[in-house]
Amino acid sequence: MILGPKGTYLFVEIPHTATTAIAAELVDHYGGTSILSKHTTAFEFNRSGVKLAPGAPIVASIRDPFDFVFTFYTKLRTGHDGFLDSPAAQVSAGGHVTPRMRKMRRRIVSGSLSYSEFLLRSYRWPYDAYGGPSLDQFDIVMRFENLQADFSAMLAELRLEQLRPLPKKNQSNRGELNLQAEFGGDDRQKASNILGPLALEWGYSMPDGFPEPTAFSVKTFSGIRELRRRSEWDNPALGAAVRKARSGLVA
């Protein structure tokens, strides 16, 4: 999470949405300071005691969930240039690589799982990345698919003169994603039920050839998000216990 000088803006870092590059640029060139932890949520910030200047915008970046999870899968499959296997990156050492992530990585590697196999085996309920935040939590939203233009527009709205194009950082070693080749038959409906509710929440359409998520999956997504908000974000003690327990779960 990045706080602007004198609290003039707040950048919330939703994972796998180019936040490493954006955060580094804000810190190096636009007076930003890293606060709390990298992926602190807006809910957590609200009870942190850190103050924003009056009218300061809250900024975030998002990404199509079908592509978002493919990036996560790729990092698990490749080890992200050794990062995921580094002792310093583990939760026990203060990093963010959980036992659950390591288990998922072993499952992918040992079973040579494709993206579709990984998705359908790992997620049985609608995916609520980062608590499935609603876009109305943020004043400025950058879309990964239009990142350079949106980054420039964000700086303009903050009345900051852009010094250079946004550099690329922390990229995953991924190839092209062909969802139509990856998912066939009934698997497309299953994938839509897992990722579709969040995609619709964030203003994305279903990929070509993929059906809309069922009404049940959309309702379930809303219920999971509300339950997570109440248990994790509105109750700090319970939230800490839930996150600690989840870090050791097997996907």
VENFENRA-V441248 format. One record per residue. N is the residue number from 1. SS is DSSP state (hx for helix, st for strand, lp for the rest). OMEGA is omega in radians with two decimals (NA if undefined). D_LAST is the distance of its C-alpha to the last C-alpha in whole Angstrom. Layout:
# VENFENRA-V441248
n=N ss=SS omega=OMEGA d_last=D_LAST
n=N ss=SS omega=OMEGA d_last=D_LAST
This chain:
# VENFENRA-V441248
n=1 ss=lp omega=-3.06 d_last=27
n=2 ss=st omega=3.10 d_last=30
n=3 ss=st omega=3.12 d_last=33
n=4 ss=lp omega=-3.13 d_last=37
n=5 ss=hx omega=-3.11 d_last=40
n=6 ss=hx omega=3.07 d_last=41
n=7 ss=hx omega=-3.04 d_last=38
n=8 ss=lp omega=3.01 d_last=39
n=9 ss=st omega=3.08 d_last=36
n=10 ss=st omega=3.09 d_last=32
n=11 ss=st omega=3.12 d_last=30
n=12 ss=st omega=-3.00 d_last=26
n=13 ss=lp omega=3.03 d_last=23
n=14 ss=lp omega=-3.03 d_last=21
n=15 ss=lp omega=3.03 d_last=18
n=16 ss=lp omega=3.13 d_last=19
n=17 ss=lp omega=3.13 d_last=22
n=18 ss=lp omega=-3.08 d_last=25
n=19 ss=hx omega=3.12 d_last=25
n=20 ss=hx omega=3.14 d_last=26
n=21 ss=hx omega=-3.10 d_last=29
n=22 ss=hx omega=-3.11 d_last=30
n=23 ss=hx omega=-3.14 d_last=29
n=24 ss=hx omega=-3.13 d_last=31
n=25 ss=hx omega=3.13 d_last=34
n=26 ss=hx omega=3.13 d_last=34
n=27 ss=hx omega=-3.04 d_last=35
n=28 ss=hx omega=-2.97 d_last=37
n=29 ss=hx omega=-3.04 d_last=39
n=30 ss=lp omega=2.98 d_last=39
n=31 ss=lp omega=-3.11 d_last=39
n=32 ss=lp omega=3.08 d_last=36
n=33 ss=st omega=3.09 d_last=34
n=34 ss=st omega=-3.13 d_last=31
n=35 ss=lp omega=3.10 d_last=30
n=36 ss=lp omega=3.08 d_last=27
n=37 ss=lp omega=-3.00 d_last=24
n=38 ss=lp omega=-3.05 d_last=23
n=39 ss=lp omega=3.01 d_last=21
n=40 ss=lp omega=-3.13 d_last=22
n=41 ss=lp omega=3.08 d_last=22
n=42 ss=hx omega=3.11 d_last=26
n=43 ss=hx omega=-3.13 d_last=25
n=44 ss=hx omega=3.11 d_last=25
n=45 ss=hx omega=-3.06 d_last=28
n=46 ss=hx omega=3.13 d_last=30
n=47 ss=lp omega=-3.08 d_last=30
n=48 ss=lp omega=-3.07 d_last=30
n=49 ss=lp omega=3.09 d_last=34
n=50 ss=lp omega=-3.05 d_last=34
n=51 ss=lp omega=2.99 d_last=37
n=52 ss=lp omega=3.02 d_last=37
n=53 ss=lp omega=3.12 d_last=41
n=54 ss=lp omega=3.12 d_last=42
n=55 ss=lp omega=-3.13 d_last=41
n=56 ss=lp omega=-3.11 d_last=38
n=57 ss=st omega=3.00 d_last=36
n=58 ss=st omega=-2.99 d_last=32
n=59 ss=st omega=3.06 d_last=31
n=60 ss=st omega=3.00 d_last=27
n=61 ss=st omega=3.14 d_last=26
n=62 ss=st omega=-3.07 d_last=24
n=63 ss=lp omega=3.08 d_last=23
n=64 ss=lp omega=-3.08 d_last=22
n=65 ss=hx omega=3.11 d_last=18
n=66 ss=hx omega=3.10 d_last=18
n=67 ss=hx omega=3.12 d_last=20
n=68 ss=hx omega=-3.08 d_last=18
n=69 ss=hx omega=3.07 d_last=14
n=70 ss=hx omega=3.08 d_last=16
n=71 ss=hx omega=3.09 d_last=17
n=72 ss=hx omega=3.10 d_last=14
n=73 ss=hx omega=-3.12 d_last=13
n=74 ss=hx omega=3.12 d_last=16
n=75 ss=hx omega=3.09 d_last=16
n=76 ss=hx omega=-3.09 d_last=13
n=77 ss=hx omega=-3.06 d_last=15
n=78 ss=hx omega=-3.05 d_last=18
n=79 ss=lp omega=3.09 d_last=17
n=80 ss=lp omega=3.12 d_last=19
n=81 ss=lp omega=3.07 d_last=22
n=82 ss=lp omega=-3.05 d_last=21
n=83 ss=hx omega=-3.05 d_last=20
n=84 ss=hx omega=-3.14 d_last=16
n=85 ss=hx omega=-3.11 d_last=18
n=86 ss=lp omega=3.10 d_last=21
n=87 ss=hx omega=-3.10 d_last=21
n=88 ss=hx omega=-3.10 d_last=22
n=89 ss=hx omega=-3.07 d_last=19
n=90 ss=st omega=3.12 d_last=17
n=91 ss=hx omega=-3.12 d_last=17
n=92 ss=hx omega=3.14 d_last=19
n=93 ss=hx omega=3.14 d_last=22
n=94 ss=lp omega=3.10 d_last=22
n=95 ss=lp omega=-3.11 d_last=19
n=96 ss=lp omega=3.08 d_last=16
n=97 ss=st omega=-3.05 d_last=14
n=98 ss=lp omega=3.01 d_last=11
n=99 ss=hx omega=3.10 d_last=10
n=100 ss=hx omega=3.11 d_last=6
n=101 ss=hx omega=3.12 d_last=8
n=102 ss=hx omega=3.09 d_last=10
n=103 ss=hx omega=3.10 d_last=7
n=104 ss=hx omega=3.12 d_last=6
n=105 ss=hx omega=3.13 d_last=10
n=106 ss=hx omega=3.14 d_last=11
n=107 ss=hx omega=3.13 d_last=9
n=108 ss=hx omega=-3.06 d_last=11
n=109 ss=hx omega=-3.08 d_last=14
n=110 ss=hx omega=-3.13 d_last=15
n=111 ss=hx omega=-3.08 d_last=14
n=112 ss=lp omega=-3.05 d_last=16
n=113 ss=lp omega=2.98 d_last=14
n=114 ss=lp omega=3.11 d_last=16
n=115 ss=hx omega=-3.12 d_last=15
n=116 ss=hx omega=3.11 d_last=15
n=117 ss=hx omega=3.11 d_last=13
n=118 ss=hx omega=-3.08 d_last=10
n=119 ss=hx omega=-3.02 d_last=10
n=120 ss=hx omega=3.11 d_last=11
n=121 ss=hx omega=-3.01 d_last=8
n=122 ss=hx omega=-3.04 d_last=5
n=123 ss=lp omega=-3.14 d_last=8
n=124 ss=lp omega=-3.12 d_last=10
n=125 ss=lp omega=3.12 d_last=12
n=126 ss=lp omega=-3.07 d_last=14
n=127 ss=lp omega=-3.10 d_last=13
n=128 ss=lp omega=-3.09 d_last=14
n=129 ss=hx omega=3.01 d_last=14
n=130 ss=hx omega=-3.11 d_last=16
n=131 ss=hx omega=3.12 d_last=17
n=132 ss=hx omega=-3.03 d_last=19
n=133 ss=lp omega=3.04 d_last=22
n=134 ss=lp omega=-3.11 d_last=25
n=135 ss=hx omega=3.13 d_last=27
n=136 ss=hx omega=2.99 d_last=30
n=137 ss=hx omega=-2.99 d_last=29
n=138 ss=lp omega=3.09 d_last=30
n=139 ss=lp omega=3.13 d_last=34
n=140 ss=st omega=3.13 d_last=33
n=141 ss=st omega=3.04 d_last=30
n=142 ss=st omega=3.09 d_last=30
n=143 ss=st omega=-3.12 d_last=28
n=144 ss=hx omega=-3.08 d_last=27
n=145 ss=hx omega=-3.13 d_last=29
n=146 ss=hx omega=-2.85 d_last=32
n=147 ss=hx omega=-3.07 d_last=31
n=148 ss=hx omega=-3.14 d_last=34
n=149 ss=hx omega=-3.12 d_last=36
n=150 ss=hx omega=3.08 d_last=34
n=151 ss=hx omega=3.10 d_last=34
n=152 ss=hx omega=3.14 d_last=38
n=153 ss=hx omega=3.11 d_last=38
n=154 ss=hx omega=3.12 d_last=36
n=155 ss=hx omega=3.12 d_last=39
n=156 ss=hx omega=3.13 d_last=42
n=157 ss=hx omega=3.07 d_last=41
n=158 ss=lp omega=-3.13 d_last=40
n=159 ss=lp omega=3.08 d_last=44
n=160 ss=lp omega=3.13 d_last=43
n=161 ss=lp omega=-3.12 d_last=44
n=162 ss=lp omega=-3.08 d_last=42
n=163 ss=lp omega=-3.11 d_last=43
n=164 ss=lp omega=3.04 d_last=41
n=165 ss=lp omega=3.14 d_last=38
n=166 ss=lp omega=3.11 d_last=35
n=167 ss=lp omega=3.07 d_last=34
n=168 ss=lp omega=3.13 d_last=30
n=169 ss=lp omega=2.97 d_last=28
n=170 ss=lp omega=-3.12 d_last=25
n=171 ss=lp omega=3.04 d_last=24
n=172 ss=lp omega=-3.13 d_last=21
n=173 ss=lp omega=-3.02 d_last=23
n=174 ss=lp omega=3.04 d_last=22
n=175 ss=lp omega=3.12 d_last=24
n=176 ss=lp omega=3.11 d_last=25
n=177 ss=lp omega=3.07 d_last=23
n=178 ss=lp omega=-3.05 d_last=24
n=179 ss=hx omega=-3.12 d_last=22
n=180 ss=hx omega=3.08 d_last=25
n=181 ss=hx omega=-3.07 d_last=25
n=182 ss=hx omega=-3.07 d_last=21
n=183 ss=lp omega=3.11 d_last=21
n=184 ss=lp omega=3.03 d_last=23
n=185 ss=lp omega=-3.10 d_last=24
n=186 ss=hx omega=-3.11 d_last=22
n=187 ss=hx omega=3.13 d_last=19
n=188 ss=hx omega=3.09 d_last=21
n=189 ss=hx omega=3.12 d_last=21
n=190 ss=hx omega=3.13 d_last=17
n=191 ss=hx omega=3.12 d_last=17
n=192 ss=hx omega=3.12 d_last=19
n=193 ss=hx omega=3.13 d_last=18
n=194 ss=hx omega=-3.00 d_last=14
n=195 ss=hx omega=-3.05 d_last=16
n=196 ss=hx omega=-3.12 d_last=20
n=197 ss=hx omega=3.10 d_last=20
n=198 ss=hx omega=3.11 d_last=19
n=199 ss=hx omega=3.12 d_last=22
n=200 ss=hx omega=3.10 d_last=24
n=201 ss=hx omega=-3.10 d_last=24
n=202 ss=lp omega=3.03 d_last=25
n=203 ss=lp omega=3.09 d_last=27
n=204 ss=lp omega=3.06 d_last=26
n=205 ss=lp omega=3.04 d_last=27
n=206 ss=lp omega=3.08 d_last=25
n=207 ss=lp omega=3.11 d_last=25
n=208 ss=lp omega=3.09 d_last=28
n=209 ss=lp omega=-3.14 d_last=28
n=210 ss=lp omega=3.13 d_last=25
n=211 ss=lp omega=3.02 d_last=26
n=212 ss=lp omega=3.03 d_last=25
n=213 ss=lp omega=3.13 d_last=22
n=214 ss=lp omega=3.10 d_last=23
n=215 ss=hx omega=3.13 d_last=25
n=216 ss=hx omega=-3.12 d_last=22
n=217 ss=hx omega=3.10 d_last=19
n=218 ss=hx omega=3.11 d_last=22
n=219 ss=hx omega=3.12 d_last=22
n=220 ss=hx omega=3.09 d_last=19
n=221 ss=hx omega=-3.14 d_last=18
n=222 ss=hx omega=3.13 d_last=21
n=223 ss=hx omega=3.12 d_last=20
n=224 ss=hx omega=-3.12 d_last=17
n=225 ss=hx omega=-3.14 d_last=19
n=226 ss=hx omega=3.11 d_last=21
n=227 ss=hx omega=3.13 d_last=19
n=228 ss=hx omega=3.14 d_last=18
n=229 ss=hx omega=-3.09 d_last=21
n=230 ss=hx omega=-3.05 d_last=23
n=231 ss=hx omega=-3.02 d_last=20
n=232 ss=hx omega=-2.99 d_last=19
n=233 ss=hx omega=-3.11 d_last=22
n=234 ss=lp omega=3.13 d_last=25
n=235 ss=lp omega=-3.02 d_last=24
n=236 ss=hx omega=-3.10 d_last=24
n=237 ss=hx omega=3.12 d_last=24
n=238 ss=hx omega=3.13 d_last=21
n=239 ss=hx omega=3.12 d_last=19
n=240 ss=hx omega=3.13 d_last=19
n=241 ss=hx omega=3.14 d_last=18
n=242 ss=hx omega=-3.12 d_last=15
n=243 ss=hx omega=3.10 d_last=14
n=244 ss=hx omega=3.14 d_last=15
n=245 ss=hx omega=-3.10 d_last=13
n=246 ss=hx omega=-3.09 d_last=10
n=247 ss=lp omega=-3.14 d_last=10
n=248 ss=lp omega=-3.11 d_last=9
n=249 ss=lp omega=3.04 d_last=6
n=250 ss=lp omega=-3.10 d_last=4
n=251 ss=lp omega=NA d_last=0
